[in-house]
Amino acid sequence: MIHSSLGAAMTNIDDFLNAQTPTIIRPFLGLTILLVEDSLTACEAMRLMCLRSGARIRRADCLESARRHLRVYRPNIVLTDMGLPDGSGAELISELAAATPRVDAIVALSADPGRQAEAMGAGADGFVEKPLGTIAEFQAALMQFLAEDRRPMGPRRLNDDFVAADPIAVQEDLALAQNLLRDGEQTSETKVYLATFLAGVASTARDEELRTVAESFAKARAMAGPERQQLDTILTARLQQRAVV
């Protein structure tokens, strides 16, 4: 659990960064964002969006890692994926919502819009469906959750730069997914996590075929049915394509 002393220990550099005033070009200047996300593909895209927006970003790839961060640092915003390797992001959301002092904003992320109710029920301030393609979309999605004094004054210039998926991060995520898929001790929980993980990677990479196959695998009743073989085949093809590139 996250204790009431959640943000007691902050470094001097975090104090300095949080004192900076946001600008029209960098509206999140002075903010620290904790991103709880297991996909390297999503993390790299979000890292670039945060940096271009002026925010300082920290990353955790699971619930336990996020809890370790929160024992030391108090971010302004927590962005957490709903599907994590050691549990649901809803667990972290409920802990953050009950913590004192509370972070400024708790925002859930998922490629599955059906998880919005779960996130909001756990205490999230908002839900954002992945992926966010442009920096302007990213800024607009988070701006609504900030206090007035955290928003830049005057008209804001929209940044329509598109943040493409990093090919190396995509390859690492796909290789990890295939290793999990081929694990002989795969459980139903692993199956659900793997399908959710791949759906998120596919969304960020704009790979609709992979996303469709991952969703079919998630709905399949048999663990070793044709859907699993189809998913393994497309993962092999994608990895071979990226290896050649």
C-alpha positions in Angstrom: 0.0 0.0 0.0 1.1 3.6 -0.5 1.4 5.3 2.9 0.2 8.8 3.9 3.8 10.0 3.6 3.6 9.5 -0.2 5.3 12.7 -1.2 7.3 13.5 1.9 10.7 12.8 0.4 11.3 14.9 -2.8 14.7 15.7 -4.2 15.9 19.3 -4.6 15.8 19.0 -8.4 12.2 18.0 -8.3 11.4 21.0 -6.1 13.1 23.2 -8.7 11.4 21.7 -11.7 8.0 21.9 -10.0 8.5 25.7 -9.4 8.9 26.5 -13.1 6.1 28.2 -14.9 4.4 26.6 -17.9 4.7 28.3 -21.3 2.5 28.2 -24.4 5.0 26.0 -26.2 5.8 23.8 -23.2 2.6 23.7 -21.2 3.8 21.0 -18.8 7.0 22.7 -17.8 7.5 22.2 -14.1 5.5 19.0 -13.9 6.7 15.5 -13.0 4.9 12.6 -14.6 5.2 9.0 -13.4 4.3 6.7 -16.3 3.4 3.1 -15.2 3.7 1.2 -18.5 5.2 -2.2 -19.4 5.4 -1.6 -23.1 8.6 -0.1 -24.4 6.8 1.0 -27.5 4.2 3.0 -25.5 6.9 4.3 -23.1 9.1 5.7 -25.8 6.2 7.5 -27.5 5.1 8.9 -24.2 8.6 9.9 -23.2 9.0 12.0 -26.4 5.6 13.6 -25.9 6.4 14.5 -22.3 9.8 16.0 -23.2 8.4 18.0 -26.0 5.7 19.3 -23.6 8.3 20.3 -21.0 7.4 17.6 -18.4 9.9 15.5 -16.5 9.1 11.8 -16.8 9.8 8.8 -14.6 8.9 5.3 -15.6 7.8 2.2 -13.8 7.1 -1.1 -15.7 4.9 -2.8 -13.0 3.0 -2.1 -9.9 5.8 -2.9 -7.5 8.2 -0.6 -9.4 5.6 2.2 -9.2 5.2 1.7 -5.5 9.0 2.0 -5.0 9.0 5.3 -6.9 6.1 6.7 -4.9 7.9 6.0 -1.6 10.6 8.5 -2.7 9.0 10.9 -5.2 5.7 12.6 -5.4 4.8 13.2 -9.1 2.2 15.7 -10.2 0.5 13.3 -12.6 0.4 9.5 -12.6 -0.4 7.8 -15.9 -0.9 4.1 -15.5 -1.7 1.4 -17.9 -4.6 -0.8 -16.8 -2.9 -4.1 -17.8 0.4 -4.7 -16.0 2.5 -7.9 -15.5 1.9 -8.1 -11.8 -1.7 -6.9 -11.6 -4.3 -4.4 -12.7 -3.6 -0.7 -12.8 -6.9 -0.3 -10.9 -5.0 -1.5 -7.8 -2.5 1.4 -8.0 -5.3 3.9 -8.9 -7.3 3.0 -5.7 -4.1 3.4 -3.6 -3.3 6.7 -5.1 -6.8 8.0 -4.7 -6.8 7.2 -1.0 -3.3 8.6 -0.3 -2.5 11.8 1.5 -1.3 14.1 0.1 -2.9 13.2 -3.2 -1.2 13.6 -6.5 -2.7 16.3 -8.8 -4.1 13.9 -11.3 -4.5 10.1 -11.7 -5.1 9.1 -15.3 -5.7 5.6 -16.6 -4.4 4.4 -20.0 -5.6 1.5 -22.1 -6.0 0.4 -25.7 -9.3 -1.2 -24.5 -12.0 1.5 -24.0 -14.0 -1.1 -22.1 -11.7 -0.7 -19.1 -12.8 2.9 -18.5 -15.5 2.0 -16.0 -13.0 -0.1 -14.0 -10.5 2.8 -13.9 -13.1 5.4 -12.9 -14.6 3.2 -10.3 -11.1 2.8 -8.7 -10.8 6.5 -8.4 -9.1 7.7 -11.5 -9.6 11.4 -12.5 -9.7 10.4 -16.2 -9.2 7.7 -18.8 -7.2 8.1 -22.0 -7.5 5.5 -24.8 -4.2 4.6 -26.4 -2.5 5.5 -28.6 -2.2 9.3 -28.6 -0.8 10.1 -32.1 0.1 13.8 -31.9 1.7 16.0 -29.2 -1.4 18.2 -29.4 -3.6 15.3 -28.6 -1.4 14.3 -25.7 -1.4 17.8 -24.2 -5.2 18.2 -24.6 -5.8 14.8 -22.9 -3.8 15.9 -19.8 -4.5 19.6 -19.7 -8.1 19.1 -18.5 -6.9 17.4 -15.3 -4.6 20.2 -14.2 -5.4 23.0 -11.8 -5.8 26.5 -13.3 -2.5 27.7 -11.9 -0.7 24.8 -13.7 -2.0 25.9 -17.1 -0.3 28.4 -19.4 -2.0 31.7 -19.9 -3.2 32.9 -23.3 -3.8 31.0 -26.5 -1.9 27.8 -26.9 -0.1 26.8 -30.1 -1.1 23.4 -31.2 1.7 21.0 -32.0 0.5 18.5 -34.6 3.8 16.6 -34.8 3.1 12.9 -35.0 5.1 10.7 -32.7 5.7 7.4 -34.5 6.4 4.1 -32.8 10.1 3.5 -32.2 11.0 0.4 -34.3 13.5 -1.0 -31.8 11.0 -0.7 -29.0 8.4 -2.4 -31.0 10.8 -5.3 -31.9 11.7 -5.8 -28.2 8.0 -5.8 -27.2 7.1 -8.3 -29.9 10.0 -10.6 -28.9 8.9 -10.5 -25.3 5.4 -11.3 -26.3 6.4 -14.3 -28.4 8.5 -15.7 -25.5 5.5 -15.4 -23.3 3.3 -17.0 -25.9 5.6 -20.0 -26.3 6.0 -20.5 -22.5 4.8 -24.0 -21.7 3.4 -23.0 -18.3 1.1 -20.3 -19.7 -2.0 -19.7 -17.6 -5.3 -18.0 -18.3 -4.0 -14.9 -16.5 -0.9 -14.9 -18.8 -3.2 -15.2 -21.8 -5.3 -12.2 -20.9 -2.2 -10.1 -20.0 -0.4 -11.1 -23.2 -3.4 -10.2 -25.4 -3.9 -6.9 -23.7 -0.1 -6.1 -24.0 -0.1 -6.9 -27.7 -3.2 -4.9 -28.4 -1.5 -1.9 -26.8 1.7 -2.4 -28.8 -0.3 -2.9 -32.0 -2.3 0.3 -31.4 0.8 2.4 -30.8 2.5 0.9 -33.9 -0.7 1.3 -35.9 -0.7 -2.4 -36.8 -4.4 -3.2 -37.1 -3.8 -6.8 -38.3 -1.7 -7.6 -35.2 -4.3 -6.0 -33.0 -7.1 -8.0 -34.6 -5.2 -11.3 -34.2 -4.4 -10.4 -30.5 -8.0 -9.7 -29.8 -9.1 -13.1 -31.4 -6.5 -14.8 -29.2 -8.0 -13.1 -26.1 -11.5 -14.4 -26.9 -10.4 -18.0 -27.8 -11.5 -20.6 -25.3 -8.7 -23.1 -26.0 -5.2 -22.1 -24.8 -3.5 -24.0 -27.6 -6.1 -23.5 -30.3 -5.6 -22.1 -33.8 -5.8 -18.5 -32.5 -2.6 -19.1 -30.6 -0.8 -20.5 -33.7 -2.1 -17.6 -35.8 -0.7 -15.1 -33.2 2.7 -16.9 -33.1 2.8 -16.8 -36.9 2.2 -13.1 -37.2 4.7 -12.3 -34.4 7.3 -14.4 -36.3 6.6 -12.5 -39.5 6.8 -9.1 -37.8 10.1 -9.9 -36.1 11.6 -11.2 -39.4 10.4 -8.0 -41.2 12.0 -5.8 -38.6 15.2 -7.8 -38.5 15.6 -7.3 -42.3 14.9 -3.5 -41.9 
